[in-house]
């Protein structure tokens, strides 16, 4: 997945990023050097994907997607 050239030094907020298509979506902007916030209902899955991104020397955070409060927290990444 190639991101638009207009996107520079942004944060990708990916819900459902702990597995499947969401995981792939989280990895794509990370590979291009963007910070990624991985949100998932399964906290361990979100941390696993964020860990994979960090192991590549890139920036990622993981959060459990549990309700309205997480939306505010996610934007502080």
N, CA, C and O atoms as a GROMACS GRO file, in nm:
protein
  308
    1UNK      N    1   0.085  -0.117   0.000
    1UNK     CA    2   0.000   0.000   0.000
    1UNK      C    3   0.089   0.123   0.000
    1UNK      O    4   0.169   0.141   0.092
    2UNK      N    5   0.078   0.207  -0.099
    2UNK     CA    6   0.154   0.331  -0.108
    2UNK      C    7   0.066   0.447  -0.064
    2UNK      O    8  -0.046   0.464  -0.112
    3UNK      N    9   0.118   0.527   0.029
    3UNK     CA   10   0.043   0.643   0.076
    3UNK      C   11   0.067   0.762  -0.015
    3UNK      O   12   0.170   0.769  -0.083
    4UNK      N   13  -0.026   0.853  -0.018
    4UNK     CA   14  -0.015   0.974  -0.097
    4UNK      C   15   0.108   1.053  -0.057
    4UNK      O   16   0.148   1.052   0.060
    5UNK      N   17   0.169   1.120  -0.152
    5UNK     CA   18   0.285   1.204  -0.123
    5UNK      C   19   0.251   1.321  -0.034
    5UNK      O   20   0.341   1.384   0.021
    6UNK      N   21   0.124   1.351  -0.017
    6UNK     CA   22   0.081   1.462   0.067
    6UNK      C   23   0.091   1.430   0.215
    6UNK      O   24   0.087   1.520   0.299
    7UNK      N   25   0.104   1.303   0.248
    7UNK     CA   26   0.108   1.261   0.388
    7UNK      C   27   0.253   1.263   0.434
    7UNK      O   28   0.336   1.187   0.382
    8UNK      N   29   0.286   1.349   0.530
    8UNK     CA   30   0.423   1.359   0.580
    8UNK      C   31   0.421   1.366   0.733
    8UNK      O   32   0.349   1.446   0.792
    9UNK      N   33   0.500   1.280   0.794
    9UNK     CA   34   0.517   1.282   0.939
    9UNK      C   35   0.384   1.288   1.012
    9UNK      O   36   0.364   1.374   1.098
   10UNK      N   37   0.297   1.201   0.980
   10UNK     CA   38   0.165   1.195   1.042
   10UNK      C   39   0.155   1.073   1.132
   10UNK      O   40   0.244   0.987   1.133
   11UNK      N   41   0.047   1.067   1.206
   11UNK     CA   42   0.017   0.950   1.287
   11UNK      C   43  -0.098   0.875   1.222
   11UNK      O   44  -0.203   0.933   1.194
   12UNK      N   45  -0.078   0.747   1.197
   12UNK     CA   46  -0.185   0.663   1.144
   12UNK      C   47  -0.253   0.598   1.264
   12UNK      O   48  -0.189   0.527   1.341
   13UNK      N   49  -0.382   0.621   1.280
   13UNK     CA   50  -0.462   0.563   1.386
   13UNK      C   51  -0.540   0.447   1.325
   13UNK      O   52  -0.631   0.469   1.245
   14UNK      N   53  -0.504   0.324   1.362
   14UNK     CA   54  -0.562   0.206   1.298
   14UNK      C   55  -0.644   0.128   1.399
   14UNK      O   56  -0.589   0.068   1.492
   15UNK      N   57  -0.776   0.127   1.381
   15UNK     CA   58  -0.862   0.045   1.466
   15UNK      C   59  -0.867  -0.095   1.407
   15UNK      O   60  -0.868  -0.111   1.285
   16UNK      N   61  -0.871  -0.195   1.493
   16UNK     CA   62  -0.868  -0.333   1.446
   16UNK      C   63  -0.731  -0.370   1.393
   16UNK      O   64  -0.718  -0.461   1.312
   17UNK      N   65  -0.628  -0.299   1.440
   17UNK     CA   66  -0.493  -0.319   1.389
   17UNK      C   67  -0.419  -0.437   1.447
   17UNK      O   68  -0.303  -0.459   1.414
   18UNK      N   69  -0.484  -0.515   1.531
   18UNK     CA   70  -0.416  -0.626   1.596
   18UNK      C   71  -0.408  -0.753   1.513
   18UNK      O   72  -0.336  -0.846   1.550
   19UNK      N   73  -0.480  -0.759   1.401
   19UNK     CA   74  -0.476  -0.880   1.319
   19UNK      C   75  -0.536  -0.854   1.181
   19UNK      O   76  -0.599  -0.751   1.158
   20UNK      N   77  -0.515  -0.948   1.092
   20UNK     CA   78  -0.578  -0.946   0.961
   20UNK      C   79  -0.550  -0.822   0.879
   20UNK      O   80  -0.438  -0.772   0.874
   21UNK      N   81  -0.655  -0.772   0.814
   21UNK     CA   82  -0.642  -0.655   0.728
   21UNK      C   83  -0.594  -0.535   0.808
   21UNK      O   84  -0.511  -0.458   0.759
   22UNK      N   85  -0.644  -0.518   0.929
   22UNK     CA   86  -0.602  -0.406   1.013
   22UNK      C   87  -0.453  -0.408   1.041
   22UNK      O   88  -0.388  -0.303   1.045
   23UNK      N   89  -0.398  -0.528   1.062
   23UNK     CA   90  -0.255  -0.540   1.084
   23UNK      C   91  -0.178  -0.493   0.960
   23UNK      O   92  -0.081  -0.419   0.971
   24UNK      N   93  -0.223  -0.536   0.845
   24UNK     CA   94  -0.159  -0.493   0.721
   24UNK      C   95  -0.167  -0.343   0.702
   24UNK      O   96  -0.071  -0.280   0.656
   25UNK      N   97  -0.281  -0.287   0.738
   25UNK     CA   98  -0.298  -0.142   0.726
   25UNK      C   99  -0.204  -0.069   0.823
   25UNK      O  100  -0.151   0.036   0.789
   26UNK      N  101  -0.183  -0.124   0.942
   26UNK     CA  102  -0.093  -0.062   1.040
   26UNK      C  103   0.052  -0.069   0.994
   26UNK      O  104   0.129   0.025   1.016
   27UNK      N  105   0.090  -0.178   0.931
   27UNK     CA  106   0.229  -0.196   0.889
   27UNK      C  107   0.267  -0.106   0.772
   27UNK      O  108   0.382  -0.064   0.761
   28UNK      N  109   0.172  -0.076   0.684
   28UNK     CA  110   0.203   0.002   0.564
   28UNK      C  111   0.254   0.143   0.594
   28UNK      O  112   0.362   0.179   0.546
   29UNK      N  113   0.183   0.224   0.673
   29UNK     CA  114   0.237   0.359   0.700
   29UNK      C  115   0.362   0.354   0.787
   29UNK      O  116   0.450   0.439   0.775
   30UNK      N  117   0.372   0.253   0.873
   30UNK     CA  118   0.492   0.239   0.956
   30UNK      C  119   0.613   0.217   0.866
   30UNK      O  120   0.720   0.274   0.891
   31UNK      N  121   0.598   0.135   0.764
   31UNK     CA  122   0.709   0.107   0.672
   31UNK      C  123   0.754   0.232   0.598
   31UNK      O  124   0.867   0.238   0.549
   32UNK      N  125   0.667   0.331   0.590
   32UNK     CA  126   0.701   0.457   0.524
   32UNK      C  127   0.747   0.563   0.623
   32UNK      O  128   0.763   0.680   0.587
   33UNK      N  129   0.767   0.521   0.749
   33UNK     CA  130   0.823   0.612   0.849
   33UNK      C  131   0.723   0.691   0.930
   33UNK      O  132   0.763   0.780   1.006
   34UNK      N  133   0.595   0.663   0.916
   34UNK     CA  134   0.494   0.735   0.993
   34UNK      C  135   0.475   0.669   1.129
   34UNK      O  136   0.494   0.548   1.143
   35UNK      N  137   0.438   0.747   1.228
   35UNK     CA  138   0.404   0.692   1.360
   35UNK      C  139   0.270   0.623   1.348
   35UNK      O  140   0.183   0.667   1.272
   36UNK      N  141   0.253   0.514   1.424
   36UNK     CA  142   0.129   0.436   1.415
   36UNK      C  143   0.074   0.411   1.554
   36UNK      O  144   0.147   0.374   1.646
   37UNK      N  145  -0.057   0.433   1.570
   37UNK     CA  146  -0.128   0.395   1.692
   37UNK      C  147  -0.215   0.275   1.655
   37UNK      O  148  -0.307   0.286   1.574
   38UNK      N  149  -0.184   0.162   1.716
   38UNK     CA  150  -0.257   0.038   1.688
   38UNK      C  151  -0.362   0.019   1.796
   38UNK      O  152  -0.329   0.004   1.913
   39UNK      N  153  -0.489   0.019   1.756
   39UNK     CA  154  -0.600   0.000   1.849
   39UNK      C  155  -0.669  -0.131   1.817
   39UNK      O  156  -0.692  -0.163   1.701
   40UNK      N  157  -0.703  -0.206   1.921
   40UNK     CA  158  -0.773  -0.332   1.900
   40UNK      C  159  -0.848  -0.368   2.029
   40UNK      O  160  -0.809  -0.325   2.137
   41UNK      N  161  -0.954  -0.446   2.015
   41UNK     CA  162  -1.027  -0.492   2.134
   41UNK      C  163  -0.942  -0.589   2.214
   41UNK      O  164  -0.958  -0.601   2.336
   42UNK      N  165  -0.852  -0.659   2.147
   42UNK     CA  166  -0.762  -0.754   2.213
   42UNK      C  167  -0.628  -0.684   2.234
   42UNK      O  168  -0.549  -0.668   2.141
   43UNK      N  169  -0.603  -0.644   2.357
   43UNK     CA  170  -0.485  -0.564   2.388
   43UNK      C  171  -0.355  -0.633   2.349
   43UNK      O  172  -0.264  -0.569   2.296
   44UNK      N  173  -0.346  -0.763   2.374
   44UNK     CA  174  -0.224  -0.837   2.342
   44UNK      C  175  -0.194  -0.832   2.192
   44UNK      O  176  -0.078  -0.823   2.152
   45UNK      N  177  -0.298  -0.839   2.110
   45UNK     CA  178  -0.280  -0.834   1.965
   45UNK      C  179  -0.227  -0.698   1.922
   45UNK      O  180  -0.138  -0.689   1.838
   46UNK      N  181  -0.283  -0.592   1.979
   46UNK     CA  182  -0.237  -0.456   1.947
   46UNK      C  183  -0.090  -0.440   1.986
   46UNK      O  184  -0.012  -0.382   1.910
   47UNK      N  185  -0.054  -0.490   2.103
   47UNK     CA  186   0.085  -0.480   2.149
   47UNK      C  187   0.180  -0.562   2.061
   47UNK      O  188   0.293  -0.521   2.037
   48UNK      N  189   0.134  -0.676   2.013
   48UNK     CA  190   0.218  -0.760   1.926
   48UNK      C  191   0.250  -0.687   1.796
   48UNK      O  192   0.365  -0.688   1.751
   49UNK      N  193   0.150  -0.625   1.735
   49UNK     CA  194   0.172  -0.553   1.609
   49UNK      C  195   0.259  -0.430   1.633
   49UNK      O  196   0.351  -0.403   1.556
   50UNK      N  197   0.231  -0.356   1.739
   50UNK     CA  198   0.314  -0.239   1.771
   50UNK      C  199   0.458  -0.282   1.799
   50UNK      O  200   0.552  -0.213   1.760
   51UNK      N  201   0.474  -0.395   1.865
   51UNK     CA  202   0.608  -0.448   1.891
   51UNK      C  203   0.682  -0.483   1.763
   51UNK      O  204   0.802  -0.457   1.750
   52UNK      N  205   0.610  -0.541   1.669
   52UNK     CA  206   0.669  -0.575   1.539
   52UNK      C  207   0.718  -0.448   1.467
   52UNK      O  208   0.824  -0.447   1.406
   53UNK      N  209   0.639  -0.343   1.477
   53UNK     CA  210   0.677  -0.216   1.415
   53UNK      C  211   0.799  -0.158   1.485
   53UNK      O  212   0.892  -0.111   1.419
   54UNK      N  213   0.800  -0.161   1.618
   54UNK     CA  214   0.914  -0.107   1.693
   54UNK      C  215   1.041  -0.187   1.670
   54UNK      O  216   1.150  -0.130   1.666
   55UNK      N  217   1.029  -0.319   1.653
   55UNK     CA  218   1.147  -0.402   1.625
   55UNK      C  219   1.215  -0.362   1.494
   55UNK      O  220   1.334  -0.384   1.477
   56UNK      N  221   1.139  -0.304   1.404
   56UNK     CA  222   1.194  -0.256   1.277
   56UNK      C  223   1.254  -0.116   1.293
   56UNK      O  224   1.297  -0.055   1.195
   57UNK      N  225   1.258  -0.066   1.417
   57UNK     CA  226   1.316   0.065   1.443
   57UNK      C  227   1.222   0.181   1.418
   57UNK      O  228   1.266   0.296   1.404
   58UNK      N  229   1.093   0.152   1.410
   58UNK     CA  230   0.993   0.255   1.381
   58UNK      C  231   0.911   0.285   1.506
   58UNK      O  232   0.930   0.221   1.609
   59UNK      N  233   0.822   0.382   1.499
   59UNK     CA  234   0.747   0.428   1.616
   59UNK      C  235   0.603   0.379   1.613
   59UNK      O  236   0.531   0.400   1.515
   60UNK      N  237   0.562   0.314   1.721
   60UNK     CA  238   0.424   0.266   1.732
   60UNK      C  239   0.383   0.258   1.878
   60UNK      O  240   0.465   0.235   1.966
   61UNK      N  241   0.256   0.278   1.901
   61UNK     CA  242   0.194   0.263   2.032
   61UNK      C  243   0.076   0.169   2.018
   61UNK      O  244   0.018   0.158   1.910
   62UNK      N  245   0.040   0.101   2.125
   62UNK     CA  246  -0.074   0.010   2.124
   62UNK      C  247  -0.171   0.050   2.234
   62UNK      O  248  -0.130   0.089   2.344
   63UNK      N  249  -0.298   0.039   2.204
   63UNK     CA  250  -0.403   0.067   2.303
   63UNK      C  251  -0.517  -0.031   2.283
   63UNK      O  252  -0.546  -0.072   2.170
   64UNK      N  253  -0.581  -0.067   2.392
   64UNK     CA  254  -0.702  -0.150   2.385
   64UNK      C  255  -0.819  -0.059   2.350
   64UNK      O  256  -0.839   0.044   2.414
   65UNK      N  257  -0.894  -0.096   2.251
   65UNK     CA  258  -1.008  -0.017   2.206
   65UNK      C  259  -1.128  -0.055   2.293
   65UNK      O  260  -1.189  -0.160   2.272
   66UNK      N  261  -1.162   0.032   2.390
   66UNK     CA  262  -1.266  -0.006   2.487
   66UNK      C  263  -1.378   0.095   2.504
   66UNK      O  264  -1.462   0.075   2.591
   67UNK      N  265  -1.384   0.200   2.426
   67UNK     CA  266  -1.493   0.295   2.440
   67UNK      C  267  -1.450   0.437   2.411
   67UNK      O  268  -1.339   0.460   2.363
   68UNK      N  269  -1.538   0.532   2.441
   68UNK     CA  270  -1.510   0.672   2.408
   68UNK      C  271  -1.381   0.727   2.469
   68UNK      O  272  -1.315   0.810   2.407
   69UNK      N  273  -1.345   0.683   2.587
   69UNK     CA  274  -1.224   0.734   2.652
   69UNK      C  275  -1.100   0.703   2.571
   69UNK      O  276  -1.004   0.781   2.571
   70UNK      N  277  -1.099   0.590   2.502
   70UNK     CA  278  -0.981   0.553   2.424
   70UNK      C  279  -0.961   0.648   2.307
   70UNK      O  280  -0.847   0.668   2.264
   71UNK      N  281  -1.067   0.705   2.256
   71UNK     CA  282  -1.053   0.798   2.143
   71UNK      C  283  -0.968   0.916   2.186
   71UNK      O  284  -0.877   0.957   2.114
   72UNK      N  285  -0.997   0.971   2.303
   72UNK     CA  286  -0.917   1.083   2.355
   72UNK      C  287  -0.774   1.039   2.377
   72UNK      O  288  -0.681   1.109   2.338
   73UNK      N  289  -0.754   0.926   2.440
   73UNK     CA  290  -0.620   0.875   2.467
   73UNK      C  291  -0.544   0.849   2.338
   73UNK      O  292  -0.425   0.878   2.329
   74UNK      N  293  -0.611   0.797   2.238
   74UNK     CA  294  -0.546   0.766   2.111
   74UNK      C  295  -0.487   0.890   2.046
   74UNK      O  296  -0.382   0.883   1.982
   75UNK      N  297  -0.552   1.003   2.062
   75UNK     CA  298  -0.503   1.124   1.998
   75UNK      C  299  -0.389   1.189   2.074
   75UNK      O  300  -0.336   1.291   2.030
   76UNK      N  301  -0.350   1.133   2.187
   76UNK     CA  302  -0.235   1.184   2.260
   76UNK      C  303  -0.108   1.108   2.225
   76UNK      O  304  -0.002   1.135   2.281
   77UNK      N  305  -0.118   1.014   2.133
   77UNK     CA  306  -0.002   0.933   2.091
   77UNK      C  307   0.094   1.019   2.015
   77UNK      O  308   0.198   0.971   1.970
   0.00000   0.00000   0.00000
